[in-house]
């Protein structure tokens, strides 16, 4: 009986150790699995129904490119493990109801599939007719139709929703999600955010020190790799002021995403706590057909501690691999190797790093 009991106990211990190894391997595989954040730059010409400025490229109806973008994200959600989608603003051209209807329909492709958030650009607010070459002025005030088509009360029901600056509006918001064992927070700020909005954003980020933060705002970085210092029309803060008053002061902010200025740019700066902050501009509205569906996606690779930046055109099914369009960023993500007790020798431990890496093989690199 004693021998049988000892053998049974030994079998249980071995079984427990095996389960621990499997669970540890699965945990490490999950925390090293690559994931993706998709970035939609200015889509204003895809929703240009009032002024029809996009008619210079043909019939003026370019909405198909907006749908190409969101359908591609939806259809590649599993392949790229897309965790979140952000829109950099200038969603529409002149804040017209029919333009917002197009935007809502295009973004709704993602509903229930991939979580997303947007920020407002100058074209998304304050339109006024004018006798100029365009037929109107934009961004003259902060009045917007946005909240009728993307109402706070609908988005507040979503798991990823965090909150808003104004309890009745969706203009300035924060969202959160988890990926590869990490917590992320996205703060979406209005065009030229006001001081009170930056105060709110400072508080939200400070209250979530365990989250890695991405700041999403429309106007921030110019194509010459300098932060904007002067903005017309609306009273608020320029890119440089956003950096000084908000971004640089938090150790957990590691990235700023923006559009507005045509082109691509990357600026790496160091925050007050010694943390690198990547500030990235992408805006293709100056290209043929107002951008022709060009978008960005960022592949986070925890094992390599890198973020791969890709520029892709769903309509044409091609990449732009130029140095400003395809590059890698160093970013620490990897967790320490997981260990479990070894029942074969008292006090010994098994390093599962190699096993876990083998089990995690096959992910997006």
N, C-alpha and C positions, 0 to 999 in steps of 0.2 A: 504493500500500500504506500509505504513511504516513497519508494522509487517512482511509483505511478504518479503520486502527488507532485513530486519534484519535477517530473517530466511535464506534467500538466501546467504547473506554474511557469516552467521554462518556456513552454509553447505560448502561453499567454503573454509573457514578457516579450518574446520575439515578435509575436503578432502585433503588440502595442508599438514596439519600436518600428516595425515595418509601416504601420499606419502613420506614425509620426513622420517617418521619412517621406511618405507619399504626400502627406498634407503640407509638409515643409517645402517639398519640391513644387507642389501645385501653387503654394503661396508665392514662392520666389518667381515661378513662371508668370504668375499673374502680375507681379510688381515689375517685371522686366518686359512685359508685352508692349510693343509699340502702339501708339494711338495717334490720332490726327485731329487737328483743329482746322476747319475750312474757313477761308476768309473771302467774303464777297465785297469787292471794291465798288465804287460809285456806279449805280445802275440808272442814273437819271435819264439817259438817252433811250433806255429800254421802256421808259414810262413817259414819253414826251408827247402828250396829246394836246396840250393847250397852245403852246407856241410853235410846235412842230419844227424845232430847230434841227432835228435829226433827218429832215427831208433832204438835206444836202447829200445824204448817202443813198437816196432812192425814194421809196414811197413813204418813208418816215415812220413806219410801224416796225419797231425793232424789239417788241416784247418777247419774241421767241428766244432771244438770247438770255433773258432773265430766267425763263423756264428751262433752258438748256443747263444753266448753272445749278438750279435747285434739284432738277431731276438727276443730274450727274451725282450730286452729293447723296441724294437718297439711294440711288442704285449702287453706289460704291461704299455705302455705310459699313457693311460687314468686311469687305475686302481691305479697306484702309483703317478699319476700327475707328470711324469718325465719332468722336466724343461730343463735339460741339461745333456750332457754326456762328460766326459773327458777321455782321454787315457794318461797313465803315461809314455809312451815311451818304447823303445825297441819294436817297432811295428813289425819289421821284424828281421831276424837273421843276414844277412850279406849284406844288402843294394843291393840285386840283383833285377833286373827288374821283374823277375817272382815272387819274394816274395812280391814286392810292388803291383803287379797285384792282388794277393790274398787279401792283406790288403785293397786295394781300393774297391774291390768287397764286402768284408765283411762290411766295414764302410759305403758303399753306401746304405746298407739296411736302414740306418737311414736318408738318404737324404729326405727332405721334410716332415719328421716325427718328429724327435727330433734333435735340434741343438747340435753340438759337436765341440770340438777342441782337438788337440793332441800336445804333446811335443816330441822332438826327444831324443832318448837314444843313447848310444855309439854304439849299434848294428845297428843303423839306418844310420850310416855314416862311411866313411873312411875305407872300407874293403881292405885288401891286402893279397894275397896268401902267405903262409909261410910254412916252413917245421917244423911243430909242431904237437902235438897230435890232434889238431882241423883241421889243413889244412889251417889255415888263421888267420889273426889278424884283429881286428875291432877297430874303433875309433881312427885310427892313424892320421886322419885329419878330416876336416869338410865338405868334399865333400859328396854329397848325391843325390840319385835319388828321394828323397821325393817330391821335387817340381814339378817333371814331373807328378806325380800321384795325388798329392794334391796341385794343382797350386793356387797361391795367387789370380790370376785374377778370378777364379771361386768362391772362398770363399768370396772374397770382395763384391760380389753381394748379399750376405746373410744379412738379417736384423741384426743378432747378431754380425756380424763382426765389430771390432773396428779399427784395424790397425796392422802394422807389423814394426819391427825394420828396416828391409831392404825393400824398396819399391818394389823390384822385387822378393823377396823371402818370403816364408811362415814359415821359421824356428822358428822365435820368433814372437809371435802374442798376441793380446789381444781381448777378446770377452766380450760381456755384455748381460744380460737378466734381466727381472723383474719377481718377484714371490711374492705373498702375500703382495703386496704393497711395496716391498723392491727392491732396485737396486743392482745388483751383477755385479762384474767385475772379469774375470779370465785372469791372465797373464800366458801365456805358454812360458817357457824358455828352451833353448837348454841344452843339457848335458854339465855340467861344464861351465855355461854361462860366457862369457868374460866380462871384466870391462865395455866396452862400451855398452854391452847389459844390464847390471845392471843399468847403468846411464839412459838408455832409460826407463827401467821398473820403476825406481824411479820417473821419470818425468810423466809417464802415471798415476801412482797411485796418485801422488800429484795433478794432474789435475782433479781427480775425487773423491773429498773428501766425496761426498754423496753416493758413492758406497761401498758396502761391498766386500772385495777383497779376492779371493782365488789364491794362487800361485801354479802353476803346473810345476813341474820340475822333471827330471828323477832321478837324484842321489842327495840325501839330507840327509835322516835319515837312520841309520843302525838298524838292528834288536835288538841291545842291548840298544836302546833308546838314542843313542848319535848321534849328527850330524857328517857327514863325514868330515874328516880333511885333507885327502890326496887322490888325484886321479891320475891315471897313464895317459900316452900318451898326452892328449890334454892340452894345456895351458888354464887355466880358473879358475873359483872359485869353491871351495868345498862347501859342505852344510853349514859348519860353517861360511865360508866367505859370503855366500849368506845371512845368518842370520844377520851377523854383518853389511854388507854393504847395505842391502836392507830391509829385512823383518822386523827387529826389529824397524826400524825408522818410520814406518807408523801406525797411530792409527786405520786405517780402514782395515788393513790386519788381518784376524782372522783365516786363515787356510793355511797350505801347504800340498799338496798331492804329493807323490813320490813313485817310485818303485826301480828298480835296485838291491838292496840288497834283497836276498831271505828271506821271512818271513813277520811278522806283528809287528808293534810297534806304540806306541802313546807317544809323548812328548808334554807336555804343558809348554810353556814358557811365560814370561811377556815382552811385548814390552816396548819401551822407554816411551810411553804415558800411561802405566799402563794397556794396553789392553792384554787380554789373547790370545795366538796364539796356535792353535792346529796343531801339525805337525804329519802327519799320513803316515806310510809306509804300503803298501800292495803289495806283489809280490809272486805268487804261482808257478813260473816256475820250482821250485825244486820238486814239487809234481808229481805224476804219470801223464804221458802224457803231461808233460810240463805245468801243471796247470789244465787240464781237464775241463776248462771253468769257474773255480772259479772267481768271481768278487765281487765288493763291491757296495752297494748303501746306500745313506745317506738320511734319511727322516727328513726334517726340519719341526718341529712342533711348530708354532708360539704361540699357546695358552699355551703350556707347557714350552716354552722357552728352548727347547731341540732339539738336533740333534741325531736321532737314527742311529747307524752304524750297518749295516747288511752285512754278508758274505754269498754269495749264489752261488750254482752250478746249472746253468740252464740245463746242460746235465743230471745230476743225480736228479734234482729237490729236492735238500736238502740244509739245512742251516748248517753252523758251528756256534754253540752257545757257544763256549768256551769264556772265559773272554777277550781274545785278539781279538776275532772275532765279538762278539756282545756286544756293550756297548753304553751308552748314554753320550752325551756331553752337558753341560749347555751352552746356548747361548741366550742372550736377543734378542727377536724379537717382542714381543707383543706390540701393540699400545695402547694408552690410550683409555678408553671406549668412545664410540661415544654418544653424547647427542643431542637432538633436543628440541625446545621450546614446552612447554605444553600449548595448547590453553585454557585449562580448568581454569588455574589460572595464572594470569599475573606474569611473572618472574620465574615461576617454570620450571623445566626441567625433562625430562624422561631419566633415565639411561637404555639404550638398551642393555647393556652387556649380560644380561641373555637371552633376546629374541634372540639376535644374535647368542649366543652360541647354543641355541636350533635349530635355523635354519641352523647352520653349522654342526650339528651332522651328523654322517655318513661318515665323511672323514677318511682318513688313519691316524691311531694313532700310 
